[in-house]
């Protein structure tokens, strides 16, 4: 899934040269693969690509009250990824 997110960034965002991208990351990647390190790498890579294109980035993590977030055993890890970036 990470490669799909990066491909979508390349296809649907970067060609339009926006000034700002507000990106709501979800926990689907982690929920499906339980790969917090892969998720963190994808988020960091995507933000690096946006910054390299001189695009400001705003983000929002999944609402911790959502059913998916509550079901996620790695939610604290996901939050730590979001806050570390």
C-alpha atoms as a printed R data frame, in Angstrom:
   type eleno elety resid chain resno       x      y       z
1  ATOM     1    CA   UNK     A     1   0.000  0.000   0.000
2  ATOM     2    CA   UNK     A     2   2.846  2.415   0.670
3  ATOM     3    CA   UNK     A     3   3.971  2.241  -2.945
4  ATOM     4    CA   UNK     A     4   0.398  3.024  -4.010
5  ATOM     5    CA   UNK     A     5   0.332  6.118  -1.821
6  ATOM     6    CA   UNK     A     6   3.628  7.344  -3.241
7  ATOM     7    CA   UNK     A     7   2.469  6.619  -6.797
8  ATOM     8    CA   UNK     A     8  -0.722  8.553  -6.158
9  ATOM     9    CA   UNK     A     9   1.274 11.462  -4.787
10 ATOM    10    CA   UNK     A    10   3.346 11.507  -7.981
11 ATOM    11    CA   UNK     A    11   0.253 11.196 -10.208
12 ATOM    12    CA   UNK     A    12  -2.414 13.250  -8.428
13 ATOM    13    CA   UNK     A    13  -0.568 15.921  -6.473
14 ATOM    14    CA   UNK     A    14   2.911 16.865  -7.650
15 ATOM    15    CA   UNK     A    15   2.021 17.623 -11.302
16 ATOM    16    CA   UNK     A    16  -0.390 20.332 -10.127
17 ATOM    17    CA   UNK     A    17   2.219 22.245  -8.085
18 ATOM    18    CA   UNK     A    18  -0.039 23.099  -5.148
19 ATOM    19    CA   UNK     A    19   1.148 25.519  -2.496
20 ATOM    20    CA   UNK     A    20  -0.295 23.421   0.314
21 ATOM    21    CA   UNK     A    21  -1.248 19.776   0.752
22 ATOM    22    CA   UNK     A    22  -3.388 18.732   3.683
23 ATOM    23    CA   UNK     A    23  -2.938 15.025   4.040
24 ATOM    24    CA   UNK     A    24  -5.022 12.845   6.307
25 ATOM    25    CA   UNK     A    25  -3.082  9.699   6.845
26 ATOM    26    CA   UNK     A    26  -4.949  6.668   7.965
27 ATOM    27    CA   UNK     A    27  -4.017  3.507   9.685
28 ATOM    28    CA   UNK     A    28  -5.101  1.138   6.897
29 ATOM    29    CA   UNK     A    29  -1.510  0.343   5.969
30 ATOM    30    CA   UNK     A    30  -0.655 -0.638   9.511
31 ATOM    31    CA   UNK     A    31  -3.980 -2.360  10.137
32 ATOM    32    CA   UNK     A    32  -3.504 -4.554   7.071
33 ATOM    33    CA   UNK     A    33   0.208 -5.235   7.314
34 ATOM    34    CA   UNK     A    34   1.151 -4.422  10.924
35 ATOM    35    CA   UNK     A    35   4.281 -2.838   9.446
36 ATOM    36    CA   UNK     A    36   4.754  0.352  11.441
37 ATOM    37    CA   UNK     A    37   8.282  0.825  10.089
38 ATOM    38    CA   UNK     A    38   7.077  0.631   6.468
39 ATOM    39    CA   UNK     A    39   4.293  3.081   7.269
40 ATOM    40    CA   UNK     A    40   6.723  5.505   8.905
41 ATOM    41    CA   UNK     A    41   9.096  5.260   5.937
42 ATOM    42    CA   UNK     A    42   6.276  5.929   3.470
43 ATOM    43    CA   UNK     A    43   5.041  8.967   5.393
44 ATOM    44    CA   UNK     A    44   8.553 10.376   5.692
45 ATOM    45    CA   UNK     A    45   9.276  9.755   2.000
46 ATOM    46    CA   UNK     A    46   6.029 11.407   0.916
47 ATOM    47    CA   UNK     A    47   6.697 14.456   3.068
48 ATOM    48    CA   UNK     A    48  10.255 14.650   1.716
49 ATOM    49    CA   UNK     A    49   8.922 14.631  -1.846
50 ATOM    50    CA   UNK     A    50   6.386 17.341  -1.051
51 ATOM    51    CA   UNK     A    51   8.991 19.517   0.642
52 ATOM    52    CA   UNK     A    52  11.426 18.987  -2.252
53 ATOM    53    CA   UNK     A    53   8.702 20.370  -4.516
54 ATOM    54    CA   UNK     A    54   8.395 23.371  -2.156
55 ATOM    55    CA   UNK     A    55   4.905 22.372  -1.076
56 ATOM    56    CA   UNK     A    56   3.793 23.095   2.463
57 ATOM    57    CA   UNK     A    57   2.339 20.079   4.221
58 ATOM    58    CA   UNK     A    58  -0.409 19.937   6.797
59 ATOM    59    CA   UNK     A    59  -1.480 16.655   8.238
60 ATOM    60    CA   UNK     A    60  -4.102 15.035  10.301
61 ATOM    61    CA   UNK     A    61  -4.006 11.619  11.841
62 ATOM    62    CA   UNK     A    62  -7.023  9.359  11.971
63 ATOM    63    CA   UNK     A    63  -9.422 10.254  14.753
64 ATOM    64    CA   UNK     A    64  -8.337  8.042  17.666
65 ATOM    65    CA   UNK     A    65 -12.003  7.482  18.502
66 ATOM    66    CA   UNK     A    66 -12.746  5.869  15.132
67 ATOM    67    CA   UNK     A    67 -13.474  2.127  15.072
68 ATOM    68    CA   UNK     A    68 -10.382  1.441  12.974
69 ATOM    69    CA   UNK     A    69  -8.142  3.324  15.359
70 ATOM    70    CA   UNK     A    70  -9.662  1.663  18.406
71 ATOM    71    CA   UNK     A    71  -9.128 -1.758  16.818
72 ATOM    72    CA   UNK     A    72  -5.516 -1.002  16.034
73 ATOM    73    CA   UNK     A    73  -3.027 -2.472  18.452
74 ATOM    74    CA   UNK     A    74  -0.373 -0.121  17.034
75 ATOM    75    CA   UNK     A    75  -2.268  3.144  17.457
76 ATOM    76    CA   UNK     A    76   0.242  4.590  19.892
77 ATOM    77    CA   UNK     A    77   3.007  3.743  17.429
78 ATOM    78    CA   UNK     A    78   1.064  5.412  14.620
79 ATOM    79    CA   UNK     A    79   0.629  8.552  16.698
80 ATOM    80    CA   UNK     A    80   4.330  8.581  17.528
81 ATOM    81    CA   UNK     A    81   5.134  8.415  13.799
82 ATOM    82    CA   UNK     A    82   2.852 11.364  13.083
83 ATOM    83    CA   UNK     A    83   4.241 13.432  15.922
84 ATOM    84    CA   UNK     A    84   7.863 12.693  15.023
85 ATOM    85    CA   UNK     A    85   7.557 14.105  11.532
